[in-house]
Amino acid sequence: MYPDSSAIIEPEGGFLKADLALQTFQKEFVKLGGLLLDETQLLSIEPGEIITLHTNRGAYVARNVILCLGPWAGDFLSRMGIQLPLKPIRTTVGYYKEKLPSQYGLGRFLPFLYDTESTHFYGIPSNEYPGLVKVALHNGPDIEPDKRDQVEADWVMRTCNQFVRDVFPGLEPVPTIVCLSIYLSIYLSIYLSIYLVKPTEPDKLTNISINNIYLSIYLSIYIFYVFHEYFSFPR
């Protein structure tokens, strides 16, 4: 650590294997009778007592619908008259090789968040790929999700490489593996802000500052408030 820096250690902190969690969720969903439809684009929603979902592969009906739109949320909801301050961002994730085996492995190194006045980094011990530590800049260029490769984003990796070079001398400063990721950002410092608007109280805005881990929860609440007057939910 630098002399003028500070740190907080959370003994109960950790990290989630998102890919494994998603695969597990999908397997359990199918096991319980669910149907997964790959390569199926949602085009529009027709509200009513029975909700109709129009896709590029036909129409589907349901009594209840949960929207998990991810980076496509802003564009799709705007076509339905719902405006949210959602900004899709593309970032680049690097996996950096340990110079000494297990130096940054589980049990010897911790998941971390590293914040400065202008940048935010995070990292995970070598686990997903043996001997490789995941480090990423929590930022990137604004994108359209379906055109995510049509942007200049080399600066993201350059910034991350310089961070590794300055802070982690035990890692090779150039990543062995590079992955792309897209996500939603509504960043205000280290927190996110979203606005929840109840249709019954359209003039009242409730501003909630939340850590980004709660974004999906509050976004789901927002969508419920918006849609509950248009859709009929069975009791």
N, C-alpha and C positions, 0 to 999 in steps of 0.2 A: 504494500500500500504506500501511496505517496504521503508525505508528512501532513499535508493539509486536507487529507481525505478522511472519511469516516465509513463505518460499516455496521450492518445489523445482521446478526446470525439468527436464523429461525430453525431451531433443532428439529421441528416437526415438518419442515418444508420438504419438498420432493419434486418429482416431475412425473408427468403422465405420458405413457406411450400411446400417442393419439391414434396411430395406424392400427395398433393391436386392439385398442378400445373400440374403434369403429368396426373392425372385422368381427369382434365378439358380439357387438350389438346387432350387426347384420345377421350373423348366424343364429342368434337367439330369436330374432324377428322372423326369420324363415322357419325356424323350428316350431314357432307358435302359429304358423299358418300364413305368414306374411309373404308378399310377392315383391321381389326386387325387379325393377325395370331399368336396365341400363340403356344409354343412348336415347333417352326419352326427354324431350324438351317441353316444359310447361309453357303453353302459349297464352292461355287466359283462364279465368275462373268465372263461372256463372253462378251467382249466389241464389239461394232459395231454400225451401224446406229440405230438398235434396240438392247437394252442391255438385255441379258438373265441372270437371277439369278437362280442358281441351289441350291436347298434346299433339306433337308431330306424328304420333302413332295411333291416334284415335282419341275417343272421349272416355272418361271414367267418372263414376258417380260415387258419392259418399255422403254420410250425414255429418261427419266432422272432418276437418282438414287442418293439418299442422304444416305451416310453411317453414322450411329450413332452406332458405335461399342463398345463404352465404354471401359471397361478393356480388351476386346477381340481385340481391334484395332491393337496392336502391332503384335500379332501372325497372324491374318488374313492378314494384309497388307504385312507382310514379305513373305508370301506365294505368293504374287503378285509382289514381287521384290521391295517393298517399305519399306525402313528401317527408323524407327522413334525411338527416345530414350524414348519409353513409358514403364513405369514400374508399373504394377498392384500391389496394396498394399491392405492388409486386415487390417482394424482397428476395434476396439470395442468401442461402444458408451454406456455410462452409464446414467441412469436417477436416480438422487439422491433426496431423500425425504427431504423436508423442515422440520426443527425442529419446526418452528413457521409458521402457515398457512399464505400464501400470502407474506411472507418475501421476496421471490425472484420472485414474480409474475410480469406480465406485468404492466407497470406503476411505478413499484418500483425498477426494476432491468433491466439491459440492456444486449443485446447480446454482447459478448466480444471475443476478441482475446488476448491471453496471451502468450507472447514470452519471452524465456530466450535464453541464448547462445546455448543451446543444445536441447531444446524442444519447441514445439508449442502446445498450448491448445486452445480450443474454447468452448463456452457455449451459451445456449439459455434459457431465462426465462421459468418458469413453464407455459406451455401452451398446449402442445400436450397431456400430461398426467397431470391432475390437481394435484398440490402439488409436482410435480417432475421436477427437473431442469436437462436439458440435458447438460452433460459435456463430452468432448472427447479429447484424445490425437490425434493430427494431424500427426499420424505416425503409422507404423505397419510393419509386416514382408512382404517381397516380396512373391508373390504367382503366381501360375498358376490359372486363374479364375475358371477352371473346377475342380481344386483340392484345393480349398481355405481352406478346413478344415484339410488338411494334413500338417499343420505347427504348430510350438510351438508359441503361442501368449499370454500366460498368463501374460507376462511382461507388455503388453499394459495396462491391467486393473489394475495391481499393481501400475504402474506409475501414472495412472489417480486417483486412490484412494488416493495415497499419496498427490497428488496435491490438491484434495478437502479437505483433512484433514488439510493441511497447510494453505490454502488460504480462505476456506469457512467454518468457524466454525458453521455457521447456517444450514449446510447440514449434513445429516447422511453420514459418510465416506465410506459406502458400498452401491452400487447402488441397487435399488429395481427392476429395469428392465435393462437387458443388451441386446443390439442388435449388430449384425455384419454388417459391411459395407465394400464394396470394391470400390476402385477408382483408377484413374491413377495419378501417381506422377512423376513430372519432377522437383523436388524441388531444387532450388538454393537459399539458405537463405529463405526469405519470398516470393520470386518470383519464377516463372516458366520460363524456357527458352526452346524454341523450334526453330527448324531451318526450314525455308521455302526455298525450292529450286525450281526455275522455270525450267521446262524442257528445255526451250529455252536458259537458261543460267546455265548449270549444274555445272560450276566451281565457281559460285558465291553463297555464303551462307550469308543469312541475319539472324543475331542473334537478337531475340526480347525478352526482359525481360518483362514479363507480370504477373499481379496478376492472381491467379488461376481461378478467375471467368470468365476470357476471354479465357480459354483453348479451349473450344469447338468451339468458333468463329474462332480462328486462325488455329485450326486443320481442320476445314471445308475449310478454305482458302487454306491450304496446299494441301488437297485432290483435290480441284478444279484445282490448278496449275498442279498437277501430272496427273490428269485424262483428262484434256481438250484436250490433244493431242491424246489420245486413243479413246475417245468417241466423237460422233457427237451430239452436242446440237442444237435442233431446235431454230430458231430465230423468 
